[in-house]
Amino acid sequence: MRELSKNVPEPPFRNHEFSRDVILEVLSNRRRRFVLHYLKQNGDHTTVSELADRVAGWENNKPIEELTHRERKRVKNALRQFHLPKMENCGFVEYDSRRGNVALSEAASNANFYIDSLTDGDIPWGLYYIGLSALSAVCLVGLWLGVFPFDSLSPLLCGVFFVTTLTASSMGHFYDNYYRMRLGARAEPPEVEER
Protein backbone atom coordinates (compact mmCIF):
# COMPACT_ATOMS: atom_id res chain seq x y z
CA MET A 1 0.00 0.00 0.00
CA ARG A 2 2.96 2.32 0.54
CA GLU A 3 3.60 2.29 -3.23
CA LEU A 4 0.57 4.44 -4.03
CA SER A 5 2.35 7.32 -5.70
CA LYS A 6 5.50 5.91 -7.32
CA ASN A 7 5.66 8.48 -10.13
CA VAL A 8 4.80 11.50 -8.01
CA PRO A 9 7.76 13.29 -6.40
CA GLU A 10 7.69 13.14 -2.62
CA PRO A 11 7.28 16.35 -0.69
CA PRO A 12 10.59 17.19 1.03
CA PHE A 13 9.03 16.72 4.50
CA ARG A 14 7.42 13.32 3.87
CA ASN A 15 9.67 11.50 6.38
CA HIS A 16 10.33 14.40 8.72
CA GLU A 17 8.37 16.12 11.46
CA PHE A 18 5.60 18.46 10.37
CA SER A 19 5.84 22.18 11.04
CA ARG A 20 3.32 23.73 13.39
CA ASP A 21 1.76 25.68 10.50
CA VAL A 22 1.27 22.53 8.40
CA ILE A 23 -0.29 20.66 11.34
CA LEU A 24 -2.63 23.55 12.13
CA GLU A 25 -3.60 23.88 8.46
CA VAL A 26 -4.48 20.20 8.11
CA LEU A 27 -6.18 19.86 11.50
CA SER A 28 -8.18 23.06 11.05
CA ASN A 29 -10.82 21.11 9.12
CA ARG A 30 -13.04 18.55 10.83
CA ARG A 31 -13.21 16.27 7.77
CA ARG A 32 -9.43 16.05 7.64
CA ARG A 33 -9.31 15.29 11.37
CA PHE A 34 -11.84 12.51 10.78
CA VAL A 35 -9.68 11.13 7.92
CA LEU A 36 -6.60 11.03 10.17
CA HIS A 37 -8.56 9.45 13.00
CA TYR A 38 -9.99 6.73 10.75
CA LEU A 39 -6.64 5.89 9.15
CA LYS A 40 -4.88 5.71 12.53
CA GLN A 41 -7.71 3.61 13.98
CA ASN A 42 -8.08 1.17 11.07
CA GLY A 43 -4.66 0.09 9.90
CA ASP A 44 -3.57 3.29 8.12
CA HIS A 45 -4.90 2.47 4.62
CA THR A 46 -8.31 2.21 2.98
CA THR A 47 -10.37 3.11 -0.07
CA VAL A 48 -11.91 6.53 -0.63
CA SER A 49 -15.41 4.99 -0.61
CA GLU A 50 -14.91 3.28 2.76
CA LEU A 51 -13.35 6.42 4.19
CA ALA A 52 -16.17 8.65 2.88
CA ASP A 53 -18.81 6.37 4.41
CA ARG A 54 -17.19 6.51 7.84
CA VAL A 55 -16.56 10.27 7.73
CA ALA A 56 -20.16 10.91 6.55
CA GLY A 57 -21.44 8.76 9.41
CA TRP A 58 -19.47 10.78 11.96
CA GLU A 59 -20.48 14.11 10.42
CA ASN A 60 -24.18 13.21 10.40
CA ASN A 61 -24.05 11.31 13.70
CA LYS A 62 -25.58 8.24 12.04
CA PRO A 63 -24.62 4.62 11.52
CA ILE A 64 -23.27 4.01 8.00
CA GLU A 65 -26.35 1.94 7.07
CA GLU A 66 -28.64 4.95 7.66
CA LEU A 67 -26.71 7.40 5.44
CA THR A 68 -28.43 8.70 2.33
CA HIS A 69 -26.80 8.57 -1.10
CA ARG A 70 -26.52 12.38 -1.04
CA GLU A 71 -24.72 12.42 2.35
CA ARG A 72 -22.19 9.82 1.15
CA LYS A 73 -21.63 11.49 -2.22
CA ARG A 74 -21.13 14.98 -0.74
CA VAL A 75 -18.35 13.72 1.55
CA LYS A 76 -16.77 11.48 -1.10
CA ASN A 77 -16.56 14.31 -3.63
CA ALA A 78 -15.09 16.74 -1.09
CA LEU A 79 -12.48 14.17 -0.03
CA ARG A 80 -11.49 13.29 -3.61
CA GLN A 81 -11.43 16.82 -4.98
CA PHE A 82 -10.04 18.82 -2.09
CA HIS A 83 -9.15 17.24 1.24
CA LEU A 84 -7.12 14.18 0.19
CA PRO A 85 -5.01 16.09 -2.40
CA LYS A 86 -4.34 18.78 0.23
CA MET A 87 -3.39 16.17 2.82
CA GLU A 88 -1.10 14.50 0.30
CA ASN A 89 0.58 17.81 -0.57
CA CYS A 90 1.19 18.38 3.14
CA GLY A 91 2.67 14.88 3.55
CA PHE A 92 -0.07 13.38 5.74
CA VAL A 93 -1.41 10.78 3.29
CA GLU A 94 -0.52 8.97 0.10
CA TYR A 95 -3.46 9.23 -2.26
CA ASP A 96 -3.90 7.28 -5.52
CA SER A 97 -6.81 9.07 -7.19
CA ARG A 98 -6.99 6.61 -10.12
CA ARG A 99 -7.39 3.54 -7.90
CA GLY A 100 -9.22 5.33 -5.08
CA ASN A 101 -6.75 4.23 -2.38
CA VAL A 102 -5.57 6.25 0.60
CA ALA A 103 -2.76 5.44 3.03
CA LEU A 104 -1.35 7.30 5.99
CA SER A 105 2.18 8.56 5.26
CA GLU A 106 5.03 7.20 7.34
CA ALA A 107 5.49 10.60 9.00
CA ALA A 108 1.80 10.83 9.95
CA SER A 109 1.81 7.21 11.17
CA ASN A 110 4.62 8.03 13.57
CA ALA A 111 3.08 11.30 14.81
CA ASN A 112 0.41 11.79 17.45
CA PHE A 113 -2.21 14.48 16.96
CA TYR A 114 -4.34 15.75 19.83
CA ILE A 115 -7.67 17.55 19.63
CA ASP A 116 -8.92 19.42 22.69
CA SER A 117 -12.67 19.03 22.39
CA LEU A 118 -15.00 19.86 25.24
CA THR A 119 -18.37 18.17 25.43
CA ASP A 120 -21.28 19.25 27.59
CA GLY A 121 -20.30 19.25 31.24
CA ASP A 122 -16.52 19.14 30.61
CA ILE A 123 -14.37 21.65 32.46
CA PRO A 124 -11.23 22.87 30.68
CA TRP A 125 -8.08 21.61 32.40
CA GLY A 126 -6.75 25.17 32.77
CA LEU A 127 -9.84 26.21 34.71
CA TYR A 128 -9.63 23.05 36.83
CA TYR A 129 -6.01 23.81 37.80
CA ILE A 130 -6.87 27.45 38.60
CA GLY A 131 -9.56 26.15 40.98
CA LEU A 132 -7.16 23.67 42.57
CA SER A 133 -4.56 26.42 43.00
CA ALA A 134 -7.13 28.76 44.58
CA LEU A 135 -8.23 26.02 47.00
CA SER A 136 -4.59 25.36 47.92
CA ALA A 137 -3.97 29.07 48.52
CA VAL A 138 -7.06 29.39 50.73
CA CYS A 139 -5.96 26.37 52.80
CA LEU A 140 -2.40 27.67 53.09
CA VAL A 141 -3.58 31.11 54.26
CA GLY A 142 -6.08 29.48 56.63
CA LEU A 143 -3.32 27.30 58.16
CA TRP A 144 -0.95 30.27 58.45
CA LEU A 145 -3.56 32.48 60.15
CA GLY A 146 -4.94 29.61 62.26
CA VAL A 147 -8.60 30.31 61.42
CA PHE A 148 -11.46 27.84 61.69
CA PRO A 149 -11.69 25.09 60.27
CA PHE A 150 -8.01 25.10 59.27
CA ASP A 151 -6.80 25.45 62.89
CA SER A 152 -7.84 21.84 63.52
CA LEU A 153 -5.87 20.47 60.53
CA SER A 154 -2.20 19.59 60.56
CA PRO A 155 0.02 21.11 57.86
CA LEU A 156 1.31 17.60 57.05
CA LEU A 157 -2.24 16.33 56.44
CA CYS A 158 -2.98 19.29 54.14
CA GLY A 159 0.29 18.74 52.27
CA VAL A 160 -0.45 15.04 51.75
CA PHE A 161 -3.98 15.90 50.57
CA PHE A 162 -2.77 18.41 47.97
CA VAL A 163 0.11 16.25 46.70
CA THR A 164 -2.32 13.33 46.32
CA THR A 165 -4.90 15.57 44.59
CA LEU A 166 -2.28 17.01 42.22
CA THR A 167 -0.96 13.52 41.39
CA ALA A 168 -4.46 12.16 40.70
CA SER A 169 -5.29 15.27 38.62
CA SER A 170 -2.10 14.93 36.58
CA MET A 171 -2.82 11.27 35.88
CA GLY A 172 -6.39 12.16 34.86
CA HIS A 173 -5.10 14.92 32.59
CA PHE A 174 -2.60 12.53 30.98
CA TYR A 175 -5.33 9.94 30.41
CA ASP A 176 -7.67 12.58 28.98
CA ASN A 177 -5.05 13.82 26.54
CA TYR A 178 -3.48 10.55 25.48
CA TYR A 179 -6.44 8.18 25.42
CA ARG A 180 -9.41 10.45 24.86
CA MET A 181 -8.17 13.41 22.79
CA ARG A 182 -5.57 11.70 20.56
CA LEU A 183 -6.72 11.04 17.02
CA GLY A 184 -6.97 7.30 16.48
CA ALA A 185 -6.99 6.36 20.18
CA ARG A 186 -10.71 5.61 20.41
CA ALA A 187 -13.30 4.05 18.11
CA GLU A 188 -14.71 7.49 17.25
CA PRO A 189 -13.02 10.89 17.02
CA PRO A 190 -13.07 13.08 20.15
CA GLU A 191 -15.54 15.48 18.48
CA VAL A 192 -18.22 12.91 17.68
CA GLU A 193 -21.09 12.92 20.12
CA GLU A 194 -21.79 9.68 21.95
CA ARG A 195 -24.85 7.99 20.46
Number of C-alpha atoms within 10 A of each C-alpha: 13 14 10 18 14 9 7 8 7 14 11 9 14 19 15 13 13 17 11 8 9 14 14 11 14 18 18 11 11 14 21 20 21 26 27 25 23 26 22 22 17 11 11 21 21 17 15 24 19 15 22 25 21 21 26 23 21 19 17 13 15 13 13 17 8 11 16 11 9 9 16 20 15 12 22 20 14 13 22 18 11 10 19 23 18 18 23 21 16 19 24 28 28 25 27 22 16 7 10 14 18 25 26 26 22 17 17 22 16 13 13 13 17 17 15 14 13 12 12 6 6 8 10 11 15 9 10 12 14 11 12 16 14 12 12 16 12 13 20 16 12 16 19 12 11 13 12 10 10 18 13 10 14 10 15 9 9 16 14 11 13 17 11 12 13 15 12 12 16 14 12 13 14 13 12 14 15 15 15 20 21 18 26 25 20 15 11 18 25 24 18 15 12 8 6
